[in-house]
Amino acid sequence: MRRIKIAGMSCEHCVKRVTKALESLPGVTNVKVSLSTGEATFEAPPELSLEEVAKVIAEAGYQVVRE
C-alpha cells in the first residue's frame, strides 16, 4: 500500500478528481482519498514511479507533497 500527501483539495469534488486520476494509472487499485487528512492510499505495481503519480495528480489540478 502506498500513501501520498496531496495539496490543494478542498471539497468532495476534489476527492473524486484525484481518485479518478489515480485510477487511470495502469495497475493502480484500492484507491482511497481522504479530504480530512489530505492523503491518498492505493495499491500500485512496484515499477510505477512517484513522478508518474505526481504527473497525473498535477494534471488533475493538485500537487503531491514530497516529504
PyMOL commands that place a pseudoatom at each C-alpha (Angstrom):
pseudoatom trace, name=CA, resn=MET, resi=1, chain=A, elem=C, hetatm=0, pos=[0.000, 0.000, 0.000]
pseudoatom trace, name=CA, resn=ARG, resi=2, chain=A, elem=C, hetatm=0, pos=[1.359, 3.402, -0.965]
pseudoatom trace, name=CA, resn=ARG, resi=3, chain=A, elem=C, hetatm=0, pos=[0.468, 6.651, 0.780]
pseudoatom trace, name=CA, resn=ILE, resi=4, chain=A, elem=C, hetatm=0, pos=[0.946, 10.144, -0.606]
pseudoatom trace, name=CA, resn=LYS, resi=5, chain=A, elem=C, hetatm=0, pos=[0.081, 13.624, 0.671]
pseudoatom trace, name=CA, resn=ILE, resi=6, chain=A, elem=C, hetatm=0, pos=[-1.851, 15.860, -1.704]
pseudoatom trace, name=CA, resn=ALA, resi=7, chain=A, elem=C, hetatm=0, pos=[-2.127, 19.646, -1.503]
pseudoatom trace, name=CA, resn=GLY, resi=8, chain=A, elem=C, hetatm=0, pos=[-4.976, 21.714, -2.887]
pseudoatom trace, name=CA, resn=MET, resi=9, chain=A, elem=C, hetatm=0, pos=[-8.028, 19.551, -2.163]
pseudoatom trace, name=CA, resn=SER, resi=10, chain=A, elem=C, hetatm=0, pos=[-10.911, 21.478, -0.611]
pseudoatom trace, name=CA, resn=CYS, resi=11, chain=A, elem=C, hetatm=0, pos=[-14.109, 19.510, -1.320]
pseudoatom trace, name=CA, resn=GLU, resi=12, chain=A, elem=C, hetatm=0, pos=[-15.560, 16.137, -2.284]
pseudoatom trace, name=CA, resn=HIS, resi=13, chain=A, elem=C, hetatm=0, pos=[-15.302, 17.079, -5.964]
pseudoatom trace, name=CA, resn=CYS, resi=14, chain=A, elem=C, hetatm=0, pos=[-11.526, 17.326, -5.458]
pseudoatom trace, name=CA, resn=VAL, resi=15, chain=A, elem=C, hetatm=0, pos=[-11.513, 13.863, -3.881]
pseudoatom trace, name=CA, resn=LYS, resi=16, chain=A, elem=C, hetatm=0, pos=[-13.342, 12.437, -6.902]
pseudoatom trace, name=CA, resn=ARG, resi=17, chain=A, elem=C, hetatm=0, pos=[-10.934, 14.089, -9.360]
pseudoatom trace, name=CA, resn=VAL, resi=18, chain=A, elem=C, hetatm=0, pos=[-7.875, 12.747, -7.529]
pseudoatom trace, name=CA, resn=THR, resi=19, chain=A, elem=C, hetatm=0, pos=[-9.443, 9.287, -7.238]
pseudoatom trace, name=CA, resn=LYS, resi=20, chain=A, elem=C, hetatm=0, pos=[-10.213, 9.216, -10.971]
pseudoatom trace, name=CA, resn=ALA, resi=21, chain=A, elem=C, hetatm=0, pos=[-6.692, 10.419, -11.815]
pseudoatom trace, name=CA, resn=LEU, resi=22, chain=A, elem=C, hetatm=0, pos=[-5.065, 7.695, -9.716]
pseudoatom trace, name=CA, resn=GLU, resi=23, chain=A, elem=C, hetatm=0, pos=[-7.388, 5.011, -11.080]
pseudoatom trace, name=CA, resn=SER, resi=24, chain=A, elem=C, hetatm=0, pos=[-6.333, 5.984, -14.616]
pseudoatom trace, name=CA, resn=LEU, resi=25, chain=A, elem=C, hetatm=0, pos=[-2.805, 4.724, -13.938]
pseudoatom trace, name=CA, resn=PRO, resi=26, chain=A, elem=C, hetatm=0, pos=[-2.103, 1.142, -15.082]
pseudoatom trace, name=CA, resn=GLY, resi=27, chain=A, elem=C, hetatm=0, pos=[-2.183, -1.364, -12.235]
pseudoatom trace, name=CA, resn=VAL, resi=28, chain=A, elem=C, hetatm=0, pos=[-3.471, 1.059, -9.580]
pseudoatom trace, name=CA, resn=THR, resi=29, chain=A, elem=C, hetatm=0, pos=[-6.236, -0.396, -7.379]
pseudoatom trace, name=CA, resn=ASN, resi=30, chain=A, elem=C, hetatm=0, pos=[-7.897, 0.154, -3.984]
pseudoatom trace, name=CA, resn=VAL, resi=31, chain=A, elem=C, hetatm=0, pos=[-7.701, 3.944, -4.241]
pseudoatom trace, name=CA, resn=LYS, resi=32, chain=A, elem=C, hetatm=0, pos=[-8.864, 5.800, -1.143]
pseudoatom trace, name=CA, resn=VAL, resi=33, chain=A, elem=C, hetatm=0, pos=[-8.567, 9.588, -0.976]
pseudoatom trace, name=CA, resn=SER, resi=34, chain=A, elem=C, hetatm=0, pos=[-9.214, 11.445, 2.278]
pseudoatom trace, name=CA, resn=LEU, resi=35, chain=A, elem=C, hetatm=0, pos=[-10.120, 15.116, 2.302]
pseudoatom trace, name=CA, resn=SER, resi=36, chain=A, elem=C, hetatm=0, pos=[-9.673, 15.327, 6.081]
pseudoatom trace, name=CA, resn=THR, resi=37, chain=A, elem=C, hetatm=0, pos=[-6.083, 14.037, 6.055]
pseudoatom trace, name=CA, resn=GLY, resi=38, chain=A, elem=C, hetatm=0, pos=[-5.116, 15.282, 2.590]
pseudoatom trace, name=CA, resn=GLU, resi=39, chain=A, elem=C, hetatm=0, pos=[-3.808, 11.833, 1.739]
pseudoatom trace, name=CA, resn=ALA, resi=40, chain=A, elem=C, hetatm=0, pos=[-4.371, 9.124, -0.816]
pseudoatom trace, name=CA, resn=THR, resi=41, chain=A, elem=C, hetatm=0, pos=[-3.637, 5.446, -0.330]
pseudoatom trace, name=CA, resn=PHE, resi=42, chain=A, elem=C, hetatm=0, pos=[-3.563, 2.917, -3.138]
pseudoatom trace, name=CA, resn=GLU, resi=43, chain=A, elem=C, hetatm=0, pos=[-2.055, -0.330, -4.368]
pseudoatom trace, name=CA, resn=ALA, resi=44, chain=A, elem=C, hetatm=0, pos=[0.341, 0.020, -7.299]
pseudoatom trace, name=CA, resn=PRO, resi=45, chain=A, elem=C, hetatm=0, pos=[2.888, -2.080, -9.136]
pseudoatom trace, name=CA, resn=PRO, resi=46, chain=A, elem=C, hetatm=0, pos=[6.480, -1.510, -7.977]
pseudoatom trace, name=CA, resn=GLU, resi=47, chain=A, elem=C, hetatm=0, pos=[7.515, -0.117, -11.354]
pseudoatom trace, name=CA, resn=LEU, resi=48, chain=A, elem=C, hetatm=0, pos=[5.077, 2.823, -11.040]
pseudoatom trace, name=CA, resn=SER, resi=49, chain=A, elem=C, hetatm=0, pos=[7.186, 5.823, -10.037]
pseudoatom trace, name=CA, resn=LEU, resi=50, chain=A, elem=C, hetatm=0, pos=[6.239, 8.722, -7.797]
pseudoatom trace, name=CA, resn=GLU, resi=51, chain=A, elem=C, hetatm=0, pos=[6.925, 11.012, -10.769]
pseudoatom trace, name=CA, resn=GLU, resi=52, chain=A, elem=C, hetatm=0, pos=[4.203, 9.262, -12.791]
pseudoatom trace, name=CA, resn=VAL, resi=53, chain=A, elem=C, hetatm=0, pos=[1.790, 9.551, -9.874]
pseudoatom trace, name=CA, resn=ALA, resi=54, chain=A, elem=C, hetatm=0, pos=[2.664, 13.232, -9.329]
pseudoatom trace, name=CA, resn=LYS, resi=55, chain=A, elem=C, hetatm=0, pos=[2.128, 13.937, -13.040]
pseudoatom trace, name=CA, resn=VAL, resi=56, chain=A, elem=C, hetatm=0, pos=[-1.474, 12.668, -13.124]
pseudoatom trace, name=CA, resn=ILE, resi=57, chain=A, elem=C, hetatm=0, pos=[-2.237, 14.434, -9.838]
pseudoatom trace, name=CA, resn=ALA, resi=58, chain=A, elem=C, hetatm=0, pos=[-0.850, 17.688, -11.310]
pseudoatom trace, name=CA, resn=GLU, resi=59, chain=A, elem=C, hetatm=0, pos=[-2.891, 17.193, -14.485]
pseudoatom trace, name=CA, resn=ALA, resi=60, chain=A, elem=C, hetatm=0, pos=[-5.978, 16.929, -12.248]
pseudoatom trace, name=CA, resn=GLY, resi=61, chain=A, elem=C, hetatm=0, pos=[-5.062, 20.287, -10.674]
pseudoatom trace, name=CA, resn=TYR, resi=62, chain=A, elem=C, hetatm=0, pos=[-3.432, 19.230, -7.400]
pseudoatom trace, name=CA, resn=GLN, resi=63, chain=A, elem=C, hetatm=0, pos=[0.055, 18.678, -6.059]
pseudoatom trace, name=CA, resn=VAL, resi=64, chain=A, elem=C, hetatm=0, pos=[1.834, 15.761, -4.422]
pseudoatom trace, name=CA, resn=VAL, resi=65, chain=A, elem=C, hetatm=0, pos=[3.618, 16.898, -1.259]
pseudoatom trace, name=CA, resn=ARG, resi=66, chain=A, elem=C, hetatm=0, pos=[7.038, 15.313, -1.198]
pseudoatom trace, name=CA, resn=GLU, resi=67, chain=A, elem=C, hetatm=0, pos=[8.332, 14.608, 2.282]
for i in range(1, 67): cmd.bond("trace and resi %d" % i, "trace and resi %d" % (i + 1))
show_as sticks, trace
zoom trace
